């Protein structure tokens, strides 16, 4: 796994919203596309990430959901990776922090993908020998 890089496993079908997008609209986008997160992008730059977990906080605080922008709840200090980073390093970081999503960025192109725990599981299911039953 040390010689496998993020660019070969990451998801590239990204779902993005602007910081002023209402949380209700972000939730609808996530549900419609069966994704666990949306990237908050402004002028082509990653500003944050909003995940299913963030919605627990939104509901718990019972703010008027229709009038609440994602910028109120997104994680702004986003830990990212690049397409050239080894998968093992990304998996270790995700495990260490309890992340299920890690945006993949490029200095030239901005956000280019998303590494998810599902991407890692799918990769492992193809390269690992199943354990005995």
C-alpha positions as CSV (number, residue, x, y, z in Angstrom):
1,X,0.0,0.0,0.0
2,X,3.0,2.3,0.4
3,X,3.4,2.6,-3.4
4,X,-0.3,3.4,-4.0
5,X,-1.2,7.0,-4.2
6,X,-4.4,8.9,-3.4
7,X,-5.0,9.9,-7.0
8,X,-5.7,6.2,-7.9
9,X,-8.4,5.7,-5.2
10,X,-10.0,9.1,-4.5
11,X,-13.5,10.0,-5.6
12,X,-13.7,12.8,-8.2
13,X,-17.5,13.2,-8.4
14,X,-17.5,16.3,-6.0
15,X,-20.5,18.1,-4.6
16,X,-19.8,21.7,-3.7
17,X,-21.8,24.5,-2.2
18,X,-21.0,28.2,-1.5
19,X,-20.5,29.4,2.1
20,X,-23.9,31.2,2.0
21,X,-25.8,28.1,0.9
22,X,-28.6,27.3,3.3
23,X,-28.1,24.1,5.4
24,X,-31.4,22.8,4.2
25,X,-30.2,23.1,0.6
26,X,-26.9,21.4,1.4
27,X,-28.8,18.5,3.1
28,X,-31.0,18.1,0.1
29,X,-27.9,18.0,-2.2
30,X,-26.3,15.3,0.1
31,X,-29.4,13.2,0.2
32,X,-30.1,13.5,-3.6
33,X,-26.6,12.4,-4.4
34,X,-26.2,9.8,-1.5
35,X,-23.0,11.5,-0.3
36,X,-21.8,12.1,3.3
37,X,-20.3,15.5,2.8
38,X,-20.2,18.6,0.6
39,X,-17.2,20.8,0.1
40,X,-17.7,24.6,0.7
41,X,-16.0,26.4,-2.2
42,X,-15.7,30.1,-2.9
43,X,-14.0,31.5,-6.0
44,X,-12.5,28.1,-6.7
45,X,-10.9,27.8,-3.2
46,X,-11.8,25.3,-0.5
47,X,-13.3,27.2,2.4
48,X,-14.7,24.2,4.4
49,X,-16.4,20.9,4.6
50,X,-19.9,20.1,5.8
51,X,-20.6,16.4,6.8
52,X,-23.4,14.3,8.0
53,X,-21.9,14.6,11.4
54,X,-22.2,18.4,11.3
55,X,-25.9,17.9,10.8
56,X,-26.2,16.4,14.3
57,X,-24.9,19.7,15.7
58,X,-27.3,21.6,13.5
59,X,-30.4,19.6,14.6
60,X,-29.2,19.6,18.3
61,X,-29.0,23.4,18.3
62,X,-32.5,23.7,16.7
63,X,-31.7,26.9,14.8
64,X,-34.1,27.8,11.9
65,X,-32.6,25.4,9.4
66,X,-34.0,27.1,6.3
67,X,-32.3,30.3,7.2
68,X,-28.9,29.0,8.4
69,X,-25.9,29.2,6.0
70,X,-23.4,26.3,5.9
71,X,-20.7,28.7,7.0
72,X,-22.2,28.6,10.5
73,X,-21.5,24.9,10.8
74,X,-18.8,23.9,8.4
75,X,-15.3,22.8,9.5
76,X,-13.1,25.7,8.3
77,X,-9.7,24.3,9.2
78,X,-9.9,21.4,6.7
79,X,-7.2,18.8,6.7
80,X,-6.4,17.9,3.1
81,X,-4.3,15.6,1.0
82,X,-2.8,15.6,-2.5
83,X,-3.2,13.0,-5.3
84,X,0.5,12.1,-4.8
85,X,0.3,11.3,-1.1
86,X,0.6,7.6,-0.2
87,X,-2.8,6.0,0.8
88,X,-1.3,4.7,4.0
89,X,-0.5,8.2,5.2
90,X,-4.0,9.4,4.4
91,X,-5.6,6.3,6.1
92,X,-3.5,6.9,9.2
93,X,-4.5,10.6,9.3
94,X,-8.2,9.8,8.8
95,X,-8.0,7.1,11.5
96,X,-6.1,9.3,13.9
97,X,-8.7,12.2,13.6
98,X,-11.8,10.1,13.1
99,X,-12.4,11.5,9.7
100,X,-14.5,9.8,7.0
101,X,-13.8,12.4,4.3
102,X,-10.5,14.1,3.3
103,X,-10.5,16.6,0.4
104,X,-7.8,16.1,-2.2
105,X,-6.3,19.4,-3.4
106,X,-3.9,20.5,-6.1
107,X,-1.9,23.8,-6.0
108,X,-2.8,24.3,-9.7
109,X,-6.4,23.1,-9.8
110,X,-7.8,23.6,-6.3
111,X,-10.1,20.8,-5.1
112,X,-9.8,17.8,-7.4
113,X,-11.2,14.9,-5.4
114,X,-12.3,13.4,-2.1
115,X,-10.8,10.5,-0.2
116,X,-13.4,8.7,1.8
117,X,-13.5,5.8,4.2
118,X,-15.7,4.1,1.6
119,X,-12.9,4.6,-1.0
120,X,-10.4,3.0,1.3
121,X,-12.7,0.1,2.1
122,X,-13.5,-0.5,-1.6
123,X,-9.8,-0.6,-2.4
124,X,-9.0,-3.0,0.5
125,X,-11.8,-5.3,-0.5
126,X,-10.1,-5.8,-3.9
127,X,-6.5,-6.2,-2.7
128,X,-6.8,-8.0,0.6
129,X,-7.4,-11.7,0.8
130,X,-10.7,-12.3,2.7
131,X,-10.3,-13.6,6.3
132,X,-11.3,-17.2,6.9
133,X,-14.9,-17.6,7.8
